[in-house]
């Protein structure tokens, strides 16, 4: 299953600290040699101020060897820098946490800065100390403290660049502390900033959306409503275009979320959503495929149940090893079996239970129980009957009468005809108006013997 692991594709679009959970998970899957994973963890930790963690990883890789001397100097420098930044930030906090100051602050940041400067001699450079200390705390793994300081900085600062960086830092801190409601709020704020009128050049927007798609996976696969929200976000035109342009592997999570959330509120339009995703998978097949996307393609495009069965078995193994999808394996398999049986029963009128169980990768006994529950709990119950002696399901779907079919197919015809007629009337009125203006123009003289030129008519 190593060929289907997406860690190496996700890492370039994640913050260094967000990669640690992925590598820790990878160390438990045995997809790659443990020494390679530990080496990757060590190289990652060297770029942070988590000195003790880096030394521990070095000792794992080189048992019996002394850690490089540079780590002792790095630890001393980190402690001194932390003390200095904390003093600078605390001076600001003592002011802005004063109850009198809190009651005096308003929505206008410029007014607040002027008030702090006039009454407490607090400048914008001093307020930036909150950002510096919050960022430093993030580098040595105090994510909760980093979130607090970045939050206070964001309330007062007017620097667009530092504010955007604080947004990303607060978002990452909430993810790493598991505060999913707060992380979802930060995700929505970042979306608004990225899509704002001052979002910058198109290439910068594309890169920001790409990062947001990857970071949002942590939220969407941990928040209770995450799968529904993932579909809403990823299927919006801007983000769907981003997936197709720069990160087609995100289709795995889009397809998986659609199957997992089959019974959720999204599933009211679920069949249309699933069909749209299948079309996207079919379009992007030249860029990216995996067992999950292949399962949907074989089922809904090729109607190849043997192929769908094969890829569903492979998809189960992918779910076992995927950092984001591992916890949803049971839901995914249950709903995947449902969509297989739904398509199968739509095509066949007489269904062998043993054959359908095989296509669902289930034993015959488990398959019988599952199919009975499926028929009982869905709309199939009114159209299907089980013959336990012959071990078959017979479906009796009533076809619509011919006149009803005609009504259904022509339901929107009257409306479209009215719209077309109105458009033709508007065009006819416009042409008459133009001709009248032309006649009036030809009747005028400009003081010479030549007639005025008619008003030009734009071609449609």
N, C-alpha and C positions, 0 to 999 in steps of 0.2 A: 504493500500500500504506500510505500515511500514515494512512488511516482505521482500519487494524487495529493501529497501533502502540500499545502499552500503557504507554509510558514515563510519560505524564502521569497515568495511573491508579496506577502503582507508586510514584511519587515521594512522595506524601503519607504513605506508610507506611514510608519508609526513612529512615535517618540521612543527614544531609547528605553525609558522606564516601562513603557507599555509592552515592550518585547519580552521582558523578563518572565511574565506569566506564560507566554507562548513557549519559551524555551524550557521552563520548568515542567510544563505539560509534555513537551517533546521528550524530556528525559524519562518520563514514565511510560511512553508508548513503545519504546524499543524499535522505532522505525529506523533510527540511525545509531551508529556506535556511540555509546555513552561518552567516550573520550572526546568525540567531535562536538557533542552538545555542551559538555563542560568547557571545552576550549572556547566555544562561541559565547557562553555565559561569562567567562573570564575576560574575553576581549571587550565585551559589552560593559562589564563592571569597571574596567580600567578607566573608562571615560566619565565616570561619576565620582562623587565624593564619598561613596559608600566603601571606605577603605577596608574596614574589617571584613566585609562581604567579599571583596576582591582578594584579600589575603587568604580567606578560607577556600576560595576556588583555586587559588594557586597551590595551596597545600594538597588539595585533592588531585590536581594534575601532576604535582611533583612531590610526592610523599618523601619526607626526610630532608628536603632541601629548605634552606632559609629563604624567606620572602625577600625580594629586592629591598635595598636600603631606602629607595625612593619613597616607599610607602610610609616609613616613619616620618619623613619630612612632609609628605603630603598630609598625614594625619595632624601634625602640629599646625600646618598652615590652615587646614580646615577649621580647627578649633579656634585659632586666633581670628580668622575671618568671620566665623560665626559670632564670636563675642562682639566684634566691632560692629557688624551689621545689626545685631540685636539691639545694641545701645542706640544706634541711629534710628532704628524703626520704633523703639520704645518711646523715644522722645516725641514722635508723631502720634503714637497711640495714646499717650497720656493726655494729649490735647483733644483728639477727635472722639475719645471715649468719655470725655467730661460731659455730664448731663446738660450743662448750660450750653455747650457747643452743639450737642446733638439736637437740642430744641431750636437752636438758631439756624441750623443748616437748612437750605432750601433745594429745590430741584435744579436750579441754575448753578452749574459747576463754576462758572466764572465769578458769580456773585459769592459763592462759598469760598473760593480761593482768595478773593479780595477781603472777605470778612476775616479769614484766618491770618492773612498777612497783616491787616490793620490791628487786630486785637491780640494776636499771639506770635506775631513775627514769624509765621510759618510759610516758607516759600515752596514753590513747585518742586525745586530740587530736593528739598527735605522730604516731601511726600513721596518722591521716587524711591526713597530708602525702603518704603514698604514693599515696593516691587522687587528691589534687589534682595531683601531678606527673604521674601517669599520664594523667589527663584532659587536662592541658595539652599533653603530648606528642602526644596523639591529635589535638588541634586544629591542630597544625602539620605533621601528616603522618608523625610518627615512630611508626608503628603497632606495630612490633616492640617498641620501648621501652615503649610504653603497655601492651602485653599483659603484659610482665614486672612492671611496678609494680602493675598492677591485680591480678595473680595473688598477689603478696606481700600486698597489702592484704586480699584476700579471706580469706586464711588466718587473720588475726588479728582482723579487725573483727567487731563484734556489731551494727552499725547496720543494720536491715533495709532501709531506704531506700537507703543507700549501697551495700550489698551487691548489691541488685537492679540498681542503675545500673552497678556494676562488672561484673556478669555480662554485661549488654548491651555494655558497652565492650570487654570481653575478646572477646566473640563477634564484634563488628565488626572488631576488630584482627586476629583470626585469619583472617577472610574476606579482608581487604584485603592480608594478607601471603601468602595462598594456602596456609595450613596447614590443609588440609581435614580431616585426622583430628582435629586439635585442635578445629577449628570444629564438627565433628560432636559431639564430647563436650560442648562448650559448649551446643550446640543441645539436646541431651538433658537437660542440667542445667536449662536455662531452662524446658523443658517440665515438668519435675518441680516447679519453683518455681511456675509458673503454675497447675498443676493441684493444688497442695498445699492442705492444709486451711485455711491462713491466706492464701489467695490474694486475698481481698478481695471487693468487690461484683461482681455478675455483669457489669455494664457494663464494669468495669475488666478483668475476665477476657476479655471479648469483644475489647476493644481490644488487649490483650496478645497474644491468639491471632492477631489480624489482623496485627499487626506480625511475629510469629514466622513466619507463613505466607509473608510477603513476603521476610523476611531469609533464610529457609531455602532459597529458590530458588537462592541463590548456592552453597550447600553441595550440594544435591541434584543440581544439574546440573554439578558438578565432581568430586564424590567418586565413586570407582569403583562403589560400591553405591548411589549416590544415587537412581536412578530407582525401585528396589525400595523403598527407605526412604520415598520421597515417597508412593508409593501406600499404604503402611502408615499413614503419618501423616495424609494428607489424607482418607483414607476412614474414619478413626475418627470416631465419632459427633460428638464435640465440635468437631473441626476441619471436618468436612463441614458441620455446622450453621453454623459461622463463615463458610465460603465462601458458603453460600447466603444468609446474612444481610447480610454487609458487603462481600464482595469476590468477586462471581460471575465476574469475569474470570480468576480463578485456575483456572477450569475448563479453560482452554486448556492449562495445564501439566499438569493432572491427566490430560486426554485424551491429550496428547502422550506423557507418561511411560508410560501404559498401552500405547500402540502401540510405543514404542521398546523397552520391556522385555518384549516378547512372548515372547522365547526365554529369559528369565531365570527365576529360581526362582519368581517370582510367577506366571508363566504356567502353573504347574501348576493353579492355579485361574483361569487367565487368561481363559477364556471367561466365567465367572461375573463376574469383575472387570470385564471390558469391558461386559457386559450391564448391570451395576449403574451404570457410568459413563454409558452411553447413556440409562438411565432418568433419571439426574440431569440430563443435558443437555436431555432432553425436558421435564423439569419446569421448569428454569430458563431455557427458551428466551425467555420474555417479558422476562428481565432481560439476558441476554447471549448473543450468537452471534458466531462468527467462522468462517473457512474450515475450521478443524480440527474444531470442534464440528459444523458443518454437514455435513462429510464423513461423520462417524459417524452423524448423524441420517438423512441420505439413504440410507446403506447399510443400517443396521440397523432403522430405523423405517419408512421409505418403500419400501425395496428398489428405489430408483430409481438404477440404475447410471449413467445419463447424468448425473444430478445429482451423484452421488458422484464421477464422473470430472471434472466441472467444478470441484467444490470441492477435489479433490485437487490439481489444477493451481494453484488459488489458494493452497492451504495450502503448496505448495512455495515460493511467493514470500514468504509470511509467515515461513517458516523462514529464508529468506535474510536477513531483516532483524531477526529477534528476537534480543535479546542472549543469552538463555539457551538457545535452541533451535538456534542457527546451526550449532553443531558437531555436531549430531545429524541433520542433514538427510538424509544417506545412509541411516542406520539407519531413520529414520522412513519414508522413501519405500519402502524395501525391505519393511518390515513392513506398511505400508499396502497395498501391492500384494498382499501375501499375504492379508490379511483380505478384500480385494475378491475375489480369486480363490476363496477358501474359501467365501464366501457365494454367489458365482456358480455354483460347481460343486455346491453343495448343492441349488441350485434346478433346474439343468438337467442332463439326462442326456447330451445331445449338444451339444458346445461348439465353436464355430468359433474356431480359434486366432487368426485375423486380427482377429475381433471382440473377443475377450478382450484381445488386445494393445492394441487401440485404447482399451478401457476402462481399461487400466492406464497410459495415456499413454506407450506405448512403440512403437517401430517394429516391423514384423512380424518382422524377423530377431531383434531383441533380445527381443521377446516370446516367440518360439518357444524360444530358449535358456533364458529365465527360466522358462517353463512346464515344460520338460523337467526342469530342475533341481528345480523345486518338486515335481513328481510323484515324482521319484527320492528326494528327501530327506524326504518326509512320508508319512503313512499313506494318502494317495490312491493310492500306487503299486499297492496290491493291488486297487483297485477301478477304476482308470482304464487305458485303452489309447489310444495315439496312432496315428491313421491319417494318415501323412504324405502319401499320395496325395490324400486328400480334405481334408487339412489340418484335421482335427477331432479332438477328444478325446471318447471315449465312456466314460461311467462306468456301472458295474454294481454298484449297492449292493444287497446282500441285505437284504430286509426280515426283521425278526424273525418267527418263527412266532407264530400267534395266542396260543397258550398262554404263550409266553415274554413277549409283550407284557403279558398279564394279570398275570403274576408280577411284572414290573417295576413296573407301575402300582399293584399292591396290596402291594408289599414292606413298606411301613410300616404297613399296615392292622392287622395283628395287634398290633403294639406300641401303636398308638393305642387299639385296643379295650381292651387290658389297662389302660392308663392311665385311660381313661374308666370302666371297671368299678371300679377301685380308688377313684376319686373318688366314685362313686355309693355304694360300700360305706361309705366314711368319712362321707358325709353321712347315710346311713341310721343308722349307729351313733350319730351325734351327735343325731339326732332322738329315738332310743329313750332315750338317756341323759337328754335334756331332759324327755321325758315322765315318766320314772321320778322325776326330781327334782320335777316338778310334782305328781305323785301324793303323794309324801312330804310336800310342803309343804301340800297340802290336808288331810292327816291331822293336822297339828299344830294346837295351840291356843295362843294367846298369853295365856291367863288369862281371856279373855272368851269370849263365846259365838260370836264371829266367827271364820271360818276364815282362816288366813294366805293372803295373795295368792300365786299361783303365780309361779315364776321366769319373767320375760319371755323369749321366744325371739326372737332377732334374725333379721330377714328377710334371706335371701341375695339 
